[in-house]
Amino acid sequence: MVTISLCMIVKNEEDVIARCLDSVRDLVDEINIVDTGSTDKTKEIVKPFTDRIYDFEWIHHFADARNFSFQQATCDYILWLDADDVLMAEDQEKFKALKQSLTPDIDAVSMNYHLSFDNEGNANSLLRRNRLVRREKQFRWIGAVHEYLEVSGNLFESDVAVSHLPLHHDHQRNITIYKKLLQSGEPLTPRDTFYYANELLDHNEIEDAVFYYELFLTTKLGWVEDNINACFKLADCYSKLNDNENNVSSILRSFEYDTPRPEACCRLGHHFMEQAKNHEAIFWYEQALAMKPKPNAPFQNKTFTTWLPHLQLCVLYDRLQQYELANTHNELARVYLPNDPKILHNQNYFDRMFKKSKDKP
């Protein structure tokens, strides 16, 4: 059976680090923790798990820190996690099975990354990331922020998932790094341009965000998924600027890169719904439901193919006084979110309506 080194970079993670290490301590053969300047109890909490704790001076460059952490590994494979990541019980069992079956010819293993969860605890937003790599391949991290691990060779898609469960987030960290890069005169890569635009949008610097999204798309060098997301983010910017025309054109612009995505259909459905163009809105929400997501797509947001279009169709058919159909869509939405207050309110509304109808002489 192969051996696995866990490699992590951490800073002031006393609230979450034990939870993470508890979930993987029995799955890996070695734990390497690279601390980039903690001033809390992170190191003390880590000591019962491992004595392989290293200091690395923070130089505002995530790839450099991660590459240093990989240099400490001594096992066959390297697993990387962030301190606020967790392997749930089910995924721990899947990981054990993966470790037992993994053969040395596999160069990298991807896993789903569960980014957010609905009220029932089900992952509704996820992406695939390369998590486990063969050490002797010496794969490198690239990028000061939103770094990525460049892999090649024999790749394997596993069914293991890592859950992202943050308790807090440093909202200034990434945008500060990007602005320092720009001030130093270092040009941003197309990928960094996209992520910098995301940071600007998150910080409500809307006009600057529009500029950098447009700059990113103009390069024509972006990954197709980032291109599509840039169109949706541009739509968000124009919505904040109350520019409805450019909002819609940005959504439609995403069609240039691939077949319409469910998110685009839901956005167009909302556009028509806001104008009380009910039939047009119904068309787009039904298109979202008709699309079958690819099982191992790099990004997935199940919201746009499950409860959301059904809930909106409930409202739309109610507007058209097609109450049976409206109730059907509410019940379909309830399959995904059985305890959602809006859906339960609708259920009571239709129950009362149908009861009155039956009680009429």
Secondary structure as the mmCIF struct_conf table of DSSP 4:
data_model
#
loop_
_struct_conf.conf_type_id
_struct_conf.id
_struct_conf.beg_label_comp_id
_struct_conf.beg_label_asym_id
_struct_conf.beg_label_seq_id
_struct_conf.end_label_comp_id
_struct_conf.end_label_asym_id
_struct_conf.end_label_seq_id
STRN STRN1 ILE A 4 VAL A 10
BEND BEND1 LYS A 11 ASN A 12
TURN_TY1_P TURN_TY1_P1 GLU A 14 VAL A 16
HELX_RH_AL_P HELX_RH_AL_P1 ILE A 17 VAL A 24
TURN_TY1_P TURN_TY1_P2 ARG A 25 LEU A 27
BEND BEND2 ASP A 29 ASP A 29
STRN STRN2 GLU A 30 ASP A 35
BEND BEND3 THR A 36 THR A 36
BEND BEND4 ASP A 40 LYS A 41
HELX_RH_AL_P HELX_RH_AL_P2 THR A 42 VAL A 46
TURN_TY1_P TURN_TY1_P3 LYS A 47 PHE A 49
BEND BEND5 ASP A 51 ASP A 51
STRN STRN3 ILE A 53 ASP A 55
BEND BEND6 HIS A 60 HIS A 60
HELX_RH_AL_P HELX_RH_AL_P3 PHE A 62 GLN A 71
TURN_TY1_P TURN_TY1_P4 GLN A 72 GLN A 72
BEND BEND7 CYS A 75 ASP A 76
STRN STRN4 TYR A 77 TRP A 80
TURN_TY1_P TURN_TY1_P5 ALA A 83 ASP A 84
STRN STRN5 ASP A 85 VAL A 86
HELX_RH_AL_P HELX_RH_AL_P4 ALA A 89 SER A 101
TURN_TY1_P TURN_TY1_P6 PRO A 104 ASP A 105
STRN STRN6 ALA A 108 PHE A 117
TURN_TY1_P TURN_TY1_P7 ASN A 119 GLU A 120
BEND BEND8 GLY A 121 GLY A 121
STRN STRN7 ALA A 123 ARG A 134
HELX_RH_3T_P HELX_RH_3T_P1 ARG A 135 LYS A 137
STRN STRN8 ARG A 140 ILE A 142
BEND BEND9 ALA A 144 HIS A 146
STRN STRN9 TYR A 148 GLU A 150
BEND BEND10 GLY A 153 ASN A 154
STRN STRN10 LEU A 155 HIS A 164
BEND BEND11 LEU A 167 LEU A 167
TURN_TY1_P TURN_TY1_P8 HIS A 171 GLN A 172
HELX_RH_AL_P HELX_RH_AL_P5 ARG A 173 GLN A 183
TURN_TY1_P TURN_TY1_P9 SER A 184 GLY A 185
HELX_LH_PP_P HELX_LH_PP_P1 GLU A 186 THR A 189
HELX_RH_AL_P HELX_RH_AL_P6 PRO A 190 ASP A 202
TURN_TY1_P TURN_TY1_P10 HIS A 203 ASN A 204
HELX_RH_AL_P HELX_RH_AL_P7 ILE A 206 THR A 219
TURN_TY1_P TURN_TY1_P11 LYS A 220 LYS A 220
BEND BEND12 GLY A 222 GLY A 222
HELX_RH_AL_P HELX_RH_AL_P8 VAL A 224 LYS A 240
TURN_TY1_P TURN_TY1_P12 LEU A 241 ASN A 242
HELX_RH_AL_P HELX_RH_AL_P9 ASN A 244 ARG A 253
HELX_RH_3T_P HELX_RH_3T_P2 SER A 254 GLU A 256
TURN_TY1_P TURN_TY1_P13 TYR A 257 TYR A 257
BEND BEND13 ASP A 258 THR A 259
HELX_LH_PP_P HELX_LH_PP_P2 PRO A 260 ARG A 261
HELX_RH_AL_P HELX_RH_AL_P10 PRO A 262 GLU A 274
TURN_TY1_P TURN_TY1_P14 GLN A 275 ALA A 276
HELX_RH_AL_P HELX_RH_AL_P11 ASN A 278 ALA A 290
TURN_TY1_P TURN_TY1_P15 PRO A 295 ASN A 296
BEND BEND14 PRO A 298 PRO A 298
STRN STRN11 PHE A 299 ASN A 301
HELX_RH_3T_P HELX_RH_3T_P3 LYS A 302 THR A 305
TURN_TY1_P TURN_TY1_P16 THR A 306 THR A 306
HELX_RH_AL_P HELX_RH_AL_P12 TRP A 307 ARG A 319
TURN_TY1_P TURN_TY1_P17 LEU A 320 GLN A 321
HELX_RH_AL_P HELX_RH_AL_P13 TYR A 323 TYR A 336
TURN_TY1_P TURN_TY1_P18 PRO A 338 ASN A 339
HELX_RH_AL_P HELX_RH_AL_P14 PRO A 341 ASP A 359
#
